[in-house]
Amino acid sequence: MKSNSLYRAMVLLFALVVVAPINSFATPSSIIEEAFQQSKTKTTFVVLGNCGSCKQRIEQTAYHVEGVSNATWSIKSKELTIEYNPSITTIDKVQKALADAGHDTQKYKAKDATYNNLPMCCQYKRGEITKKENSEVKKVTIRVEGKCGMCKQRIEGAVNDLKGVSKATWNTKDKMLHLEYTPSIISLSKIRAYIAEAGHDNGKFKASDEVYNKLPGCCKYRK
């Protein structure tokens, strides 16, 4: 009897020491998805090309850059819209990859030899693209803590009046703020700071306890 009791005790101890830590470090898929959504950024820039073959080449080249989750190029406007994770890649890397594939971008020009090897239907009219990298409107989605309609009004009000922000919409259900702003006028960090000053935590920026405690009861999102 004593032997069986000792065995059961050892098994229980093993479960507590080994199994519990494994469970505590488990990462639900919902948390992974949320982290991805918070880090995803959307931006648009010009890439020269002509036809459907160009569209396929441009989109595939951009999409295969690590960190890019979506890429759509317009034959009419010559604009490429990408969604990417800025902690993994940069717009600079994407534009360089496109130039290496034979397509001039706002920042990089394809080598003459690469351009000349493109099919005739893809040999677009070459010319200098006006560099507007710093003046283009960028779209980004970030998580901002809040609870209700009053929070929505406060968050959007703190951002929409900022110079350089063209649009800010916060969703009460998923807590995501959809932003459109011009980086040459205002940085994302400054936008985050203004949101925190209004009383709402948003990733790296946390509202001070003094400001948070002054929020109405219905807006208290911290547990």
VOVO-711575 format. One record per residue (C-alpha): x, y, z; residue in one letter. Coordinates in Angstrom, 3 decimals. Example, Ala and Ser with C-alpha at 12.3 -4.5 7.8 and 13.67 -1.06 7.14 Angstrom:
// residues 2
<site <12.300 -4.500 7.800> "a">
<site <13.670 -1.060 7.140> "s">
// end
This chain:
// residues 223
<site <0.000 0.000 0.000> "m">
<site <2.754 2.391 0.947> "k">
<site <4.508 1.581 -2.308> "s">
<site <1.400 2.415 -4.385> "n">
<site <0.883 5.681 -2.509> "s">
<site <4.484 6.667 -3.073> "l">
<site <4.147 5.843 -6.795> "y">
<site <0.987 7.975 -7.141> "r">
<site <2.678 10.852 -5.338> "a">
<site <5.672 10.695 -7.690> "m">
<site <3.372 10.688 -10.740> "v">
<site <1.482 13.711 -9.414> "l">
<site <4.719 15.567 -8.722> "l">
<site <5.953 14.820 -12.240> "f">
<site <2.709 16.201 -13.709> "a">
<site <3.003 19.417 -11.736> "l">
<site <6.653 19.990 -12.559> "v">
<site <6.680 18.960 -16.236> "v">
<site <3.172 19.154 -17.668> "v">
<site <2.001 22.389 -16.018> "a">
<site <4.855 24.547 -17.365> "p">
<site <4.226 23.170 -20.862> "i">
<site <0.572 24.179 -20.673> "n">
<site <1.426 27.580 -19.249> "s">
<site <3.640 28.330 -22.232> "f">
<site <1.133 27.081 -24.807> "a">
<site <0.165 29.757 -27.319> "t">
<site <-3.456 29.591 -28.553> "p">
<site <-3.920 30.227 -32.261> "s">
<site <-6.150 33.198 -31.402> "s">
<site <-3.226 34.912 -29.650> "i">
<site <-0.976 34.297 -32.654> "i">
<site <-3.614 35.692 -34.996> "e">
<site <-4.112 38.756 -32.779> "e">
<site <-0.381 39.435 -32.728> "a">
<site <-0.288 39.224 -36.525> "f">
<site <-3.209 41.609 -36.900> "q">
<site <-1.557 44.151 -34.612> "q">
<site <1.680 44.110 -36.582> "s">
<site <0.194 44.144 -40.082> "k">
<site <0.758 47.297 -42.152> "t">
<site <-0.675 48.268 -45.535> "k">
<site <0.990 50.682 -47.965> "t">
<site <0.861 51.641 -51.648> "t">
<site <3.621 52.745 -54.033> "f">
<site <4.231 53.005 -57.789> "v">
<site <5.755 50.114 -59.760> "v">
<site <6.111 50.446 -63.549> "l">
<site <4.709 47.759 -65.809> "g">
<site <2.352 47.226 -68.749> "n">
<site <0.237 44.111 -68.850> "c">
<site <-1.164 41.006 -67.219> "g">
<site <2.239 39.315 -67.322> "s">
<site <3.708 42.293 -65.492> "c">
<site <0.914 42.088 -62.922> "k">
<site <1.644 38.420 -62.246> "q">
<site <5.407 39.019 -62.008> "r">
<site <5.099 42.073 -59.751> "i">
<site <2.592 40.505 -57.367> "e">
<site <4.472 37.204 -57.137> "q">
<site <7.797 38.964 -56.567> "t">
<site <6.383 41.109 -53.764> "a">
<site <4.428 38.244 -52.211> "y">
<site <7.519 36.037 -52.018> "h">
<site <9.418 38.600 -49.940> "v">
<site <9.357 37.202 -46.408> "e">
<site <6.920 39.169 -44.263> "g">
<site <4.569 40.157 -47.104> "v">
<site <1.090 38.640 -46.712> "s">
<site <-0.711 40.219 -49.668> "n">
<site <0.198 42.085 -52.876> "a">
<site <-2.100 43.615 -55.505> "t">
<site <-0.893 45.645 -58.516> "w">
<site <-3.120 47.794 -60.731> "s">
<site <-2.359 47.852 -64.463> "i">
<site <-4.199 51.160 -64.786> "k">
<site <-2.719 53.158 -61.909> "s">
<site <0.648 51.323 -61.752> "k">
<site <0.233 51.180 -57.978> "e">
<site <1.142 48.182 -55.862> "l">
<site <-0.646 47.731 -52.541> "t">
<site <0.998 45.376 -50.061> "i">
<site <0.264 44.130 -46.572> "e">
<site <3.388 43.261 -44.608> "y">
<site <4.872 42.825 -41.149> "n">
<site <7.349 45.686 -40.538> "p">
<site <9.179 43.621 -37.915> "s">
<site <10.089 41.088 -40.633> "i">
<site <10.616 43.173 -43.785> "t">
<site <10.648 46.747 -45.094> "t">
<site <9.236 48.600 -48.099> "i">
<site <12.836 49.129 -49.169> "d">
<site <13.420 45.351 -49.442> "k">
<site <10.222 44.878 -51.414> "v">
<site <11.068 47.656 -53.872> "q">
<site <14.582 46.296 -54.354> "k">
<site <13.197 42.817 -55.110> "a">
<site <10.864 44.318 -57.721> "l">
<site <13.719 46.198 -59.392> "a">
<site <15.751 42.974 -59.452> "d">
<site <12.785 41.400 -61.271> "a">
<site <12.880 44.126 -63.938> "g">
<site <10.378 46.718 -62.718> "h">
<site <11.259 50.299 -61.814> "d">
<site <9.879 51.500 -58.470> "t">
<site <9.818 54.832 -56.698> "q">
<site <13.168 54.082 -55.061> "k">
<site <14.993 51.561 -57.269> "y">
<site <15.531 51.307 -61.019> "k">
<site <15.881 47.932 -62.720> "a">
<site <19.192 47.191 -64.426> "k">
<site <19.110 47.745 -68.192> "d">
<site <20.041 44.111 -68.849> "a">
<site <17.185 42.868 -66.647> "t">
<site <14.709 45.249 -68.257> "y">
<site <15.808 44.251 -71.777> "n">
<site <15.225 40.572 -70.931> "n">
<site <11.561 41.204 -70.198> "l">
<site <9.061 40.060 -72.872> "p">
<site <8.277 42.810 -75.395> "m">
<site <4.765 43.246 -73.991> "c">
<site <6.280 43.954 -70.574> "c">
<site <8.801 46.586 -71.682> "q">
<site <7.083 49.634 -70.239> "y">
<site <8.045 53.214 -71.063> "k">
<site <10.950 54.009 -68.813> "r">
<site <11.298 57.317 -67.049> "g">
<site <12.134 58.720 -63.661> "e">
<site <9.421 58.155 -61.097> "i">
<site <8.883 61.078 -58.789> "t">
<site <9.964 59.935 -55.368> "k">
<site <7.011 60.344 -53.089> "k">
<site <7.940 57.712 -50.535> "e">
<site <7.725 60.163 -47.663> "n">
<site <4.534 61.833 -48.811> "s">
<site <2.385 58.787 -49.522> "e">
<site <-0.485 57.946 -47.226> "v">
<site <0.099 54.744 -45.280> "k">
<site <-2.531 52.463 -43.818> "k">
<site <-1.975 50.551 -40.601> "v">
<site <-4.100 48.686 -38.070> "t">
<site <-3.184 48.694 -34.368> "i">
<site <-4.881 47.457 -31.212> "r">
<site <-6.159 50.118 -28.836> "v">
<site <-7.783 49.131 -25.541> "e">
<site <-11.290 50.406 -24.819> "g">
<site <-14.849 49.211 -24.250> "k">
<site <-17.703 51.350 -25.463> "c">
<site <-19.040 54.077 -27.719> "g">
<site <-17.563 56.756 -25.490> "m">
<site <-14.169 55.109 -25.893> "c">
<site <-14.645 55.096 -29.662> "k">
<site <-15.449 58.820 -29.671> "q">
<site <-12.481 59.611 -27.428> "r">
<site <-9.959 57.482 -29.369> "i">
<site <-11.000 58.711 -32.799> "e">
<site <-11.223 62.299 -31.537> "g">
<site <-7.671 62.129 -30.159> "a">
<site <-6.346 61.042 -33.546> "v">
<site <-8.512 62.514 -36.305> "n">
<site <-7.617 66.104 -35.439> "d">
<site <-3.862 65.431 -35.661> "l">
<site <-2.098 67.000 -38.607> "k">
<site <-1.023 64.230 -40.958> "g">
<site <-3.836 61.833 -40.046> "v">
<site <-6.407 61.503 -42.822> "s">
<site <-8.603 58.834 -41.247> "k">
<site <-8.970 56.987 -37.936> "a">
<site <-11.695 54.437 -37.199> "t">
<site <-11.849 52.324 -34.018> "w">
<site <-13.924 49.140 -33.771> "n">
<site <-15.532 48.511 -30.368> "t">
<site <-15.770 44.768 -31.044> "k">
<site <-12.218 43.796 -32.026> "d">
<site <-10.487 46.862 -30.443> "k">
<site <-8.619 47.589 -33.678> "m">
<site <-7.896 51.143 -34.840> "l">
<site <-7.657 51.549 -38.615> "h">
<site <-5.348 54.456 -39.473> "l">
<site <-4.428 56.371 -42.600> "e">
<site <-1.597 58.861 -42.092> "y">
<site <1.330 60.586 -43.795> "t">
<site <4.677 59.546 -42.217> "p">
<site <6.463 62.700 -43.384> "s">
<site <4.071 64.768 -41.278> "i">
<site <3.505 62.575 -38.224> "i">
<site <4.966 59.288 -37.010> "s">
<site <3.048 56.273 -35.803> "l">
<site <4.803 56.587 -32.445> "s">
<site <3.440 60.106 -31.953> "k">
<site <-0.054 58.932 -32.846> "i">
<site <0.242 56.143 -30.281> "r">
<site <1.462 58.648 -27.685> "a">
<site <-1.570 60.908 -28.226> "y">
<site <-3.885 57.928 -27.809> "i">
<site <-2.207 57.005 -24.526> "a">
<site <-2.498 60.610 -23.322> "e">
<site <-6.243 60.336 -23.952> "a">
<site <-6.362 57.360 -21.584> "g">
<site <-6.077 54.302 -23.818> "h">
<site <-3.334 51.674 -23.789> "d">
<site <-2.027 50.711 -27.238> "n">
<site <0.882 48.316 -27.251> "g">
<site <4.143 50.089 -26.394> "k">
<site <2.312 53.159 -25.082> "f">
<site <0.342 52.908 -21.852> "k">
<site <-1.929 55.569 -20.372> "a">
<site <-0.802 56.925 -17.004> "s">
<site <-2.778 55.671 -13.993> "d">
<site <-3.875 59.239 -13.279> "e">
<site <-5.420 59.685 -16.746> "v">
<site <-6.908 56.180 -16.769> "y">
<site <-8.565 56.609 -13.369> "n">
<site <-10.365 59.725 -14.626> "k">
<site <-12.146 57.759 -17.368> "l">
<site <-15.886 57.088 -16.835> "p">
<site <-16.703 53.735 -15.267> "g">
<site <-18.030 52.317 -18.541> "c">
<site <-14.650 53.024 -20.167> "c">
<site <-12.484 51.205 -17.590> "k">
<site <-10.979 48.405 -19.675> "y">
<site <-8.181 47.250 -17.374> "r">
<site <-8.935 44.165 -15.293> "k">
// end
